């Protein structure tokens, strides 16, 4: 087996096979409006097909000032929450000739900054923020500066989650979601709540706490900071929260979780400690991921694939010169399952 690399088919190869000039071959394959005889066009297309020719998008991008590459920043692609969003982005991107580069930040500000710099150096047409940036005071200014440079270079920046003091472009209302959950629990007679959150440093966590406080206040229920249990949104965090609540004498009748993962961990943790869900305590999540149905979790359905779909369509619109639109909030739905029941009598 030869160790020599196989040379990619070039535009010159196609032109030679078709018996035309490189200029003519370029006009045909680029979709130029310059008139070319149908017979000549057919010969060029046949030659390109025979040689399995793919245009050099990087070279074309240098000429057209567009690379047709979109970068997507997520916390963890293994999480179904982000995977669904990326799927929505990719479906629209592929149908419109764009390639998608997915970058996992692991919620680390330094890694996030490095990825934004890298995407900027690759001259991507757009960056879609699918996960909120860490609100680390020492890193926030640098992150914002890097994003400003992305936009100054002509790329589109589109946010799907709160970032610093900027609202998302396409998202859903956390306030609406908590409203659906709390209203349902209040109807069941619950007045004592705990909340198991995501990492405190995330902007999205701060938004969630503020939204929950407003929803509880609307229902005449005190927002108690001592019942706000920090976590990282995982099942393990939910399990630890269940243990803590039981050790405290289970002072609440309902627990809201920032994610379905944490909610599932709460259900497992309570079960292992002999606390019945929902007879002793009700549990709700946020997201409606696939496993939520399997464990009987009451949650809020977030149309994650539609979020990605809408975001990519907006990117294409902006890249085409379309005017910036106001925030697009996709509707949420309450999905009631067996993890909720009437408030128990203590």
C-alpha angles and dihedrals in degrees: 000000000000118000092211117112118243112247115236117242111263134207088252090059091054092048092050093049091049093043094236137114121274088244092057092046090050092051092052098045095042093053092242117177090226107121115259125174113256092235090054092046090052092051092051093048091048092050091049090051094048092050093042088234121192118186119242099253093187092056091045090049092056089055098042095036088236129102098183088226122130123194119212121196117205134165097230126354090201088068109092089218092068095033090061092050092049090049091056091049093047095049092057094038094054093047089054100044099261128132121217126219113195118205123192112210097184085216089285113139094207092052090046092053091047092052093049090051091048093049090048091052089052089056094234115189093228145002119213116200105211093169128045117252121250108264093222105156092218093051103033096082092050093049092049091048092052091050090049089055090050090057093042089057090059100260124132119245115200125180127206095179136036112285120188106307095334122104119229119261095219121017144102133267114266086191090056091048095051089044090058092048099044094044089053093049093046089053087056090054101259119148103154114075140176126192126211108201144191124253110318093224093065119099089222090059092054090049091050094051092049092048092049092050090053093048093049091047090052088057093047093252123135118242103228116198091199089065094052102100115197120225144144098253095256132125089249090057090050091052092051091049091053090052092049093050092049091048088052090055095261095276093183137062098207136035125200117203126203091224139024088241092059091044091053089050090052091053092049092045094050091047092052090052095050096256112136122225116239102001094062100023136001122227129199133182139194127238108033096236120184096268092053089081092049095053095040095244121173106221147142116271111229114194092226098166089051089051090057093042093052092045094054092047089053091050091054090047093051093045088055091056098265118156120257112263130210122263113300111216114194116213122259129211132206113234111198118204137156099288090085129067141150116305109268121238109246 
